[in-house]
Amino acid sequence: MRTAVVVGTGLIGTSIALALSRRGVLVYLDDADTTAARTAEALGAGSLEMPAGQVDLAVLAVPPASIGTVLARCQRDGLAHTYTDVASVKVRPHEEVRAAGGDPSRYIGGHPLAGAERSGPLAARADLFEGRPWVLTPSPLTDRSALNRGLELVSLCGGVPVLMDTDAHDRAVALTSHAPHLVASMMAARLEHAEAEHIRVSGQGLRDVTRIAAGEPALWSDILTANADAVADVLDGFAKDLERLIAVLRALPGAESEARRQAAADLQELLRRGNRGHARVPHKQRSQPAEYVAIPVAVPDQPGALARLFSTVGEAGVNIEDVRIEHSLDQPSGLVELLVESTSVAGVRRVLDANGWTMREKPLLVGEG
């Protein structure tokens, strides 16, 4: 693969663009959100110029509901030889590609099973997909060359290809991703009007259970709408377990000794089922949680200044975890806080200083990731 277009410069699209650029692929970026596209370009993900001719692959990193129409438009424009997407549902995009008049022979569905707690191009990483499953869903109409191009994309990004039927994929993610997101959201919703003193004594368990509830509502509404039946099937089983659990808990206090013993036994069995299910979940090996530090840098109010700053930090081989920008319209410069791992601070400060960037004397500790 020599050339590619990434349509959509959010977390996944920009991460794919960064990974391909790192492997020597000439990447072009396209996004209706010009701010996101310019940010991705400044990070070195690719170019906002339009390709002079047809590229090898177009990656559609757009919401599931848009894939069919975006693909049909791109094919009419002759943008690429082959097309893939990154949506977390697969049945509906395959159906809409045909309904919108697209050519299904040159399209292969894709779903990289990777992500991050933050969204947008600033959260993107070139290594986001390394060692992670990447599902490809060829249909009977998919040409062999399109499948091969999809496999090449996965390889260039460091992912592990998994071939699945579209229906099987959507049932799988309903159980492992979509239903868990709704359960986390329902638990987090209990906190909306909770007393402040109750929130104050929350621990890591609550953060773990509700972490994914921070997802973008519009995007998740689109995903869940596209996979509604499969998710409802999973939640039906969950609701039956929940109803049984409520009955068990009600029976524990004040019940006769035999009923109390049975309720306690039922409760322990449910917890054991949870242990057994948890044991089947593949766990990614991790090092100790990273501690991040914010390095404040004065950036002049000039075109391309932010891109030059990103490029300078990139020379140190450091990944920027996040960026905070404070800027007043009546000031000649703004303050940009670069969040990097604490172990990288000394190297980043040396590179910035050597390239004439002005920093605050002491970096700001912002906690653990």
C-alpha positions as CSV (number, residue, x, y, z in Angstrom):
1,M,0.0,0.0,0.0
2,R,1.5,3.3,-1.1
3,T,-1.4,5.8,-0.7
4,A,-4.5,6.1,1.5
5,V,-7.3,8.5,2.4
6,V,-8.7,8.6,6.0
7,V,-12.2,10.1,6.0
8,G,-12.8,11.3,9.6
9,T,-10.1,12.5,11.9
10,G,-11.3,11.5,15.3
11,L,-9.4,9.1,17.7
12,I,-9.6,6.0,15.4
13,G,-9.2,7.7,12.1
14,T,-6.2,9.8,13.2
15,S,-4.6,6.8,14.9
16,I,-4.9,4.8,11.7
17,A,-3.4,7.8,9.8
18,L,-0.5,8.1,12.2
19,A,0.2,4.3,12.0
20,L,0.1,4.3,8.2
21,S,2.3,7.4,8.0
22,R,4.8,5.8,10.3
23,R,5.0,2.9,7.9
24,G,5.7,5.1,4.9
25,V,2.2,5.3,3.4
26,L,1.3,8.7,1.9
27,V,-1.9,9.6,3.8
28,Y,-4.5,12.2,2.9
29,L,-7.0,13.5,5.5
30,D,-10.6,14.5,4.9
31,D,-13.1,15.7,7.5
32,A,-16.1,18.0,7.6
33,D,-14.7,19.2,11.0
34,T,-11.9,21.4,9.7
35,T,-10.5,21.9,13.3
36,A,-10.1,18.2,13.8
37,A,-8.6,17.7,10.4
38,R,-6.1,20.5,10.9
39,T,-5.2,19.1,14.3
40,A,-4.6,15.7,12.8
41,E,-2.4,17.3,10.1
42,A,-0.4,19.2,12.8
43,L,0.2,15.9,14.6
44,G,1.8,14.5,11.4
45,A,-1.1,12.1,10.5
46,G,-1.2,13.2,6.9
47,S,-2.0,16.0,4.5
48,L,-5.2,18.0,3.9
49,E,-4.4,18.3,0.2
50,M,-6.6,16.2,-2.1
51,P,-4.8,13.3,-3.9
52,A,-4.1,13.9,-7.5
53,G,-5.4,10.5,-8.5
54,Q,-7.0,7.4,-7.1
55,V,-5.4,6.1,-3.9
56,D,-5.0,2.5,-2.9
57,L,-7.4,2.5,0.1
58,A,-10.0,4.8,1.7
59,V,-10.7,4.3,5.4
60,L,-14.1,5.6,6.4
61,A,-13.8,6.6,10.1
62,V,-17.4,8.0,10.2
63,P,-20.5,7.1,12.2
64,P,-22.3,3.9,11.2
65,A,-25.3,5.7,9.8
66,S,-23.1,7.7,7.4
67,I,-21.0,4.8,5.9
68,G,-23.4,3.9,3.1
69,T,-23.8,7.5,1.8
70,V,-20.1,8.4,2.3
71,L,-18.9,5.3,0.5
72,A,-21.3,5.9,-2.4
73,R,-20.1,9.5,-2.7
74,C,-16.4,8.5,-2.5
75,Q,-16.9,5.8,-5.1
76,R,-18.7,8.2,-7.5
77,D,-15.7,10.5,-7.1
78,G,-13.2,7.7,-7.8
79,L,-11.4,8.4,-4.6
80,A,-9.9,4.9,-4.0
81,H,-9.5,1.5,-5.4
82,T,-10.7,-0.2,-2.2
83,Y,-12.8,0.9,0.8
84,T,-13.1,-0.1,4.4
85,D,-14.7,1.3,7.6
86,V,-14.1,1.2,11.3
87,A,-17.7,1.1,12.7
88,S,-18.5,-1.1,15.7
89,V,-21.6,-2.5,13.9
90,K,-21.4,-4.3,10.6
91,V,-24.8,-5.6,9.4
92,R,-26.3,-2.1,8.8
93,P,-23.3,-0.6,7.0
94,H,-23.2,-3.6,4.6
95,E,-26.9,-3.2,3.9
96,E,-26.6,0.6,3.4
97,V,-23.7,0.3,1.0
98,R,-25.9,-1.6,-1.4
99,A,-29.0,0.6,-0.7
100,A,-26.9,3.8,-1.4
101,G,-25.7,2.4,-4.8
102,G,-22.2,1.7,-3.7
103,D,-20.0,-1.1,-5.2
104,P,-19.9,-3.8,-2.5
105,S,-17.2,-5.8,-4.3
106,R,-14.6,-3.1,-3.5
107,Y,-15.7,-2.7,0.2
108,I,-14.7,-4.7,3.2
109,G,-16.2,-4.0,6.6
110,G,-13.7,-3.5,9.4
111,H,-13.8,-2.9,13.2
112,P,-10.5,-2.4,15.2
113,L,-11.2,-3.3,18.8
114,A,-9.2,-0.5,20.4
115,G,-9.9,2.8,21.8
116,A,-9.2,5.3,24.6
117,E,-11.0,7.1,27.3
118,R,-10.5,10.4,25.5
119,S,-11.8,11.2,22.1
120,G,-10.7,13.3,19.2
121,P,-7.4,13.6,17.3
122,L,-5.3,14.7,20.3
123,A,-6.0,11.4,21.9
124,A,-4.7,9.5,18.9
125,R,-1.7,7.2,19.0
126,A,0.2,5.4,16.2
127,D,0.5,2.3,18.4
128,L,-3.2,2.2,19.4
129,F,-3.9,-1.0,17.5
130,E,-0.7,-3.0,18.2
131,G,-1.6,-6.5,19.3
132,R,-5.3,-5.7,19.3
133,P,-8.0,-7.7,17.4
134,W,-9.2,-6.1,14.2
135,V,-12.3,-7.7,12.8
136,L,-12.9,-7.9,9.0
137,T,-16.3,-8.8,7.7
138,P,-16.1,-9.8,4.0
139,S,-19.4,-10.4,2.3
140,P,-20.0,-12.9,-0.5
141,L,-19.7,-9.9,-2.9
142,T,-16.3,-8.7,-1.5
143,D,-13.6,-9.1,-4.1
144,R,-10.4,-11.0,-3.0
145,S,-8.3,-7.9,-3.7
146,A,-10.4,-5.9,-1.2
147,L,-9.9,-8.6,1.5
148,N,-6.2,-8.6,0.8
149,R,-6.1,-4.8,1.1
150,G,-8.0,-4.9,4.4
151,L,-5.5,-7.5,5.7
152,E,-2.6,-5.3,4.7
153,L,-4.1,-2.3,6.6
154,V,-4.4,-4.4,9.7
155,S,-0.8,-5.6,9.4
156,L,0.5,-2.0,8.8
157,C,-1.3,-0.9,12.0
158,G,0.0,-3.8,14.0
159,G,-3.4,-5.3,14.6
160,V,-4.4,-9.0,14.7
161,P,-6.9,-9.8,11.9
162,V,-10.1,-11.7,12.8
163,L,-12.5,-12.7,10.0
164,M,-16.2,-12.8,11.0
165,D,-19.7,-12.9,9.5
166,T,-21.5,-9.6,10.0
167,D,-24.3,-11.1,12.1
168,A,-21.9,-13.0,14.4
169,H,-19.8,-9.8,14.8
170,D,-22.9,-7.7,15.9
171,R,-24.0,-10.3,18.3
172,A,-20.5,-10.5,19.8
173,V,-20.1,-6.8,20.3
174,A,-23.7,-6.5,21.7
175,L,-22.5,-8.8,24.6
176,T,-18.9,-7.5,25.0
177,S,-19.2,-3.8,24.3
178,H,-22.7,-2.3,23.6
179,A,-24.6,-3.8,26.5
180,P,-21.8,-3.1,29.0
181,H,-21.8,0.5,27.9
182,L,-25.5,0.8,28.6
183,V,-25.1,-0.9,32.0
184,A,-22.3,1.5,32.9
185,S,-24.5,4.4,31.8
186,M,-27.4,3.2,33.9
187,M,-25.2,2.9,36.9
188,A,-23.7,6.3,36.3
189,A,-27.2,7.8,35.9
190,R,-27.9,6.8,39.5
191,L,-25.2,9.4,40.5
192,E,-26.8,12.4,38.7
193,H,-28.9,13.5,41.6
194,A,-27.0,11.7,44.4
195,E,-26.1,13.5,47.6
196,A,-22.7,15.2,47.4
197,E,-21.5,13.4,50.6
198,H,-22.3,10.1,49.0
199,I,-20.2,10.9,45.9
200,R,-17.4,12.0,48.1
201,V,-16.9,8.6,49.5
202,S,-16.8,6.8,46.2
203,G,-13.8,4.5,45.5
204,Q,-12.0,2.9,42.6
205,G,-14.9,0.4,42.1
206,L,-17.3,3.1,41.1
207,R,-14.8,4.6,38.7
208,D,-14.1,1.2,37.1
209,V,-17.8,0.5,36.6
210,T,-18.8,3.9,35.3
211,R,-15.7,4.8,33.3
212,I,-17.1,4.0,29.8
213,A,-20.3,5.9,30.6
214,A,-18.3,9.0,29.6
215,G,-18.7,8.1,25.9
216,E,-20.1,10.6,23.4
217,P,-23.9,10.3,23.6
218,A,-24.6,11.1,19.9
219,L,-22.1,8.5,18.7
220,W,-23.3,5.8,21.1
221,S,-26.9,6.5,20.2
222,D,-26.0,5.9,16.6
223,I,-24.2,2.6,17.5
224,L,-26.9,1.3,19.7
225,T,-29.6,2.1,17.2
226,A,-27.8,0.2,14.5
227,N,-27.5,-2.9,16.8
228,A,-30.6,-2.5,18.9
229,D,-32.1,-6.0,18.6
230,A,-28.9,-7.8,19.5
231,V,-28.3,-5.5,22.5
232,A,-31.9,-5.9,23.7
233,D,-31.4,-9.7,23.6
234,V,-28.4,-9.4,25.9
235,L,-30.2,-7.0,28.3
236,D,-33.2,-9.4,28.4
237,G,-30.9,-12.0,30.1
238,F,-29.3,-9.4,32.3
239,A,-32.8,-8.2,33.4
240,K,-33.7,-11.7,34.5
241,D,-30.6,-12.1,36.5
242,L,-31.2,-8.6,38.0
243,E,-34.8,-9.5,38.9
244,R,-33.6,-12.7,40.6
245,L,-30.8,-10.8,42.5
246,I,-33.3,-8.3,43.8
247,A,-35.5,-11.1,45.2
248,V,-32.4,-12.7,46.8
249,L,-31.4,-9.4,48.5
250,R,-35.0,-8.8,49.7
251,A,-35.0,-12.2,51.3
252,L,-31.7,-11.8,53.2
253,P,-32.8,-9.6,56.1
254,G,-35.6,-10.8,58.5
255,A,-36.3,-14.1,56.6
256,E,-36.6,-17.4,58.3
257,S,-33.3,-19.2,58.8
258,E,-33.8,-21.7,56.0
259,A,-34.9,-19.0,53.5
260,R,-32.0,-16.8,54.6
261,R,-29.5,-19.6,54.0
262,Q,-30.9,-20.2,50.6
263,A,-30.8,-16.5,49.7
264,A,-27.2,-16.4,50.9
265,A,-26.3,-19.4,48.8
266,D,-28.0,-17.9,45.7
267,L,-26.1,-14.7,46.2
268,Q,-22.8,-16.5,46.5
269,E,-23.5,-18.5,43.3
270,L,-24.2,-15.3,41.4
271,L,-20.9,-13.8,42.6
272,R,-19.1,-17.1,41.6
273,R,-20.7,-16.8,38.1
274,G,-19.2,-13.4,37.9
275,N,-15.8,-14.7,38.9
276,R,-16.0,-17.4,36.2
277,G,-17.1,-15.0,33.6
278,H,-14.4,-12.5,34.5
279,A,-11.8,-15.2,34.2
280,R,-12.7,-15.6,30.5
281,V,-12.0,-12.0,29.7
282,P,-8.6,-11.5,28.0
283,H,-6.6,-9.0,30.1
284,K,-4.0,-6.9,28.5
285,Q,-0.7,-6.9,30.4
286,R,0.1,-3.5,31.6
287,S,2.9,-1.8,33.4
288,Q,2.3,0.5,36.4
289,P,-0.2,3.3,35.7
290,A,1.5,6.3,34.1
291,E,1.8,9.6,35.9
292,Y,1.3,12.6,33.6
293,V,2.8,16.0,33.8
294,A,1.6,19.2,32.1
295,I,4.4,21.3,30.6
296,P,3.1,24.9,30.0
297,V,4.5,26.5,26.8
298,A,4.0,30.0,25.4
299,V,2.9,29.7,21.8
300,P,2.8,32.8,19.5
301,D,-0.5,33.6,17.8
302,Q,0.8,32.8,14.3
303,P,-0.3,30.3,11.6
304,G,1.4,26.9,12.0
305,A,2.8,27.7,15.5
306,L,1.0,24.7,17.1
307,A,2.2,22.4,14.3
308,R,5.8,23.5,14.9
309,L,5.4,22.8,18.7
310,F,4.0,19.3,18.0
311,S,6.9,18.7,15.6
312,T,9.5,19.8,18.1
313,V,8.1,17.4,20.8
314,G,7.9,14.7,18.2
315,E,11.7,15.0,17.7
316,A,12.1,13.8,21.3
317,G,10.2,10.7,20.4
318,V,7.5,11.5,23.0
319,N,3.8,10.9,22.8
320,I,1.6,13.9,23.7
321,E,-1.2,12.4,25.9
322,D,-3.4,15.5,25.8
323,V,-3.3,19.2,25.1
324,R,-4.9,22.1,27.0
325,I,-5.0,25.5,25.3
326,E,-5.6,28.9,27.0
327,H,-5.8,31.8,24.6
328,S,-7.1,35.4,24.8
329,L,-7.9,37.2,21.6
330,D,-6.2,40.4,22.7
331,Q,-2.9,38.7,23.5
332,P,0.0,38.0,21.1
333,S,0.5,34.4,22.5
334,G,-1.4,31.6,24.1
335,L,-0.5,29.1,26.8
336,V,-0.5,25.5,25.7
337,E,-0.1,22.7,28.3
338,L,1.4,19.5,26.9
339,L,0.5,16.4,29.0
340,V,3.3,13.8,28.8
341,E,4.4,10.9,30.9
342,S,6.5,12.1,33.9
343,T,9.5,10.0,32.7
344,S,9.6,12.1,29.5
345,V,9.5,15.5,31.1
346,A,13.3,16.2,31.2
347,G,13.8,15.2,27.6
348,V,10.8,17.3,26.4
349,R,12.0,20.4,28.3
350,R,15.5,20.0,26.8
351,V,14.2,19.8,23.3
352,L,11.8,22.7,23.8
353,D,14.5,24.9,25.3
354,A,17.0,24.0,22.5
355,N,14.4,25.2,19.9
356,G,13.6,28.5,21.6
357,W,10.2,27.7,23.2
358,T,9.4,29.6,26.4
359,M,8.2,27.4,29.3
360,R,7.0,28.0,32.9
361,E,9.6,27.2,35.5
362,K,7.9,24.2,37.1
363,P,5.8,21.6,35.3
364,L,2.3,20.9,36.8
365,L,1.6,17.5,38.2
366,V,-1.8,16.3,37.0
367,G,-2.1,12.9,38.5
368,E,-2.3,9.3,37.3
369,G,-3.7,7.9,34.0
